[in-house]
Amino acid sequence: MLDWLKNINKEYPDFWKNYLSKFETKPNRFVVISTETSGLNPVKDVILSMGSFAIVDDSIIIQDNFEAVLLQYKYLHDNGLSNEFIIDSKMTKLQENDALQTFIDYLGNAVLVGHHVNFDIEMINAALERLDCGRLKNEALDIDVMYRKLNDINDKQFSLDDLCEIYKIPKSDRNSSAEDAYRIALLFLKLKSRLGIK
């Protein structure tokens, strides 16, 4: 009930203080995010990989990206899961705390964009809590919600594949968080212009 009280005089890590200071200015970019997780429970599950691209002035900035596999050996070991995909992956491999610090520095005050983005945010917030940080402050937009708003649909949710099919965005054989982030970015640009979002 009084959780906010315990954070009044809390000493946050430097990267988190730096992040919080960025909200004194208005965001000038969107950051599209996709996470691969071990499951759907932010309390028990962990992020296995993250992929992001920035969007500035209606363009996907390919070189302004973040992509990493998070080394979750303890989680995988404790649950008897294979870590083959980590070994096989060509992506940057980082410990969870290093990945989060790098991602938070990359994110800044950008508006987050995702597909069912609240889940991604909750997974990131759970990981940030393990680092004694607060919760993400970024505004967020969800392409599923945007699509349903555009078409006045209240009784159905759409998968990323559904939306890609509707907008004729090809699916790649390579399944990765960065690939999904790129597809989300393409969908976002289409929906953003139709909804008149600046």
LINRAWO-V11401 format. One record per pair of residues at least 4 apart in sequence whose ideal C-beta (glycine too) atoms are under 7 Angstrom apart, sorted by the first residue. I is the first residue (numbers start at 0). GAP is how many residues later the second one is. If there is no record, write none. Layout:
I:GAP + I:GAP
This chain:
6:127 + 11:4 + 11:5 + 11:121 + 12:118 + 12:119 + 12:120 + 13:4 + 14:4 + 14:86 + 14:89 + 14:90 + 15:4 + 15:117 + 15:118 + 16:4 + 18:85 + 21:86 + 21:87 + 22:86 + 22:114 + 24:84 + 26:82 + 26:83 + 26:84 + 27:28 + 28:25 + 28:26 + 28:27 + 28:81 + 29:24 + 29:25 + 29:80 + 29:81 + 29:83 + 30:21 + 30:23 + 30:76 + 30:79 + 30:81 + 30:82 + 31:20 + 31:21 + 31:23 + 31:81 + 31:82 + 31:149 + 31:152 + 31:153 + 31:156 + 32:17 + 32:19 + 32:79 + 32:81 + 32:87 + 32:148 + 33:17 + 33:80 + 33:143 + 33:146 + 33:147 + 33:150 + 34:12 + 34:15 + 34:85 + 34:88 + 34:142 + 35:12 + 35:13 + 35:141 + 36:8 + 36:9 + 36:10 + 36:11 + 36:86 + 37:7 + 37:8 + 37:10 + 37:37 + 38:5 + 38:6 + 39:5 + 40:4 + 41:80 + 41:81 + 41:84 + 42:83 + 45:26 + 45:29 + 46:23 + 46:76 + 46:80 + 47:21 + 47:22 + 47:24 + 48:19 + 48:20 + 48:21 + 48:42 + 48:127 + 48:128 + 49:16 + 49:18 + 49:49 + 49:53 + 49:127 + 50:16 + 50:125 + 50:126 + 50:127 + 50:129 + 50:130 + 51:13 + 51:14 + 51:129 + 52:7 + 52:8 + 52:9 + 52:11 + 52:12 + 52:128 + 52:129 + 52:132 + 53:7 + 53:10 + 53:56 + 54:4 + 54:5 + 54:6 + 54:130 + 54:133 + 54:134 + 55:5 + 57:131 + 59:125 + 65:36 + 65:37 + 65:40 + 66:24 + 66:25 + 66:111 + 67:23 + 67:24 + 67:26 + 67:31 + 68:17 + 68:20 + 68:22 + 68:24 + 69:24 + 69:26 + 69:29 + 70:15 + 70:22 + 70:23 + 70:24 + 71:4 + 71:24 + 72:4 + 72:10 + 73:4 + 74:4 + 75:5 + 75:7 + 82:4 + 83:4 + 84:4 + 85:7 + 93:4 + 93:5 + 93:8 + 94:4 + 95:4 + 95:31 + 96:4 + 96:34 + 97:4 + 98:4 + 99:4 + 99:27 + 99:28 + 99:31 + 100:4 + 101:4 + 102:4 + 106:31 + 108:29 + 109:28 + 110:27 + 110:28 + 110:29 + 110:30 + 111:5 + 111:9 + 111:26 + 111:28 + 112:4 + 112:28 + 112:30 + 112:71 + 112:75 + 113:6 + 113:28 + 113:70 + 114:27 + 114:28 + 114:29 + 114:45 + 114:69 + 115:26 + 115:28 + 116:4 + 116:23 + 116:25 + 117:4 + 118:4 + 119:4 + 120:4 + 120:15 + 120:19 + 121:4 + 122:4 + 123:4 + 123:12 + 124:4 + 124:10 + 124:11 + 127:5 + 127:7 + 140:5 + 141:4 + 142:4 + 142:20 + 142:41 + 142:44 + 142:45 + 142:48 + 143:4 + 143:13 + 143:14 + 144:4 + 145:4 + 145:45 + 145:49 + 146:4 + 146:11 + 146:16 + 146:44 + 147:5 + 147:6 + 148:46 + 149:41 + 149:44 + 149:45 + 157:4 + 157:5 + 159:4 + 159:20 + 159:23 + 159:24 + 160:4 + 160:10 + 161:4 + 162:4 + 162:24 + 163:5 + 163:7 + 163:19 + 163:23 + 166:20 + 166:23 + 168:14 + 168:17 + 168:18 + 171:7 + 173:5 + 174:4 + 176:4 + 177:4 + 178:4 + 179:4 + 180:4 + 181:4 + 182:4 + 183:4 + 184:4 + 185:4 + 186:4 + 187:4 + 188:4 + 189:4 + 190:4 + 191:5
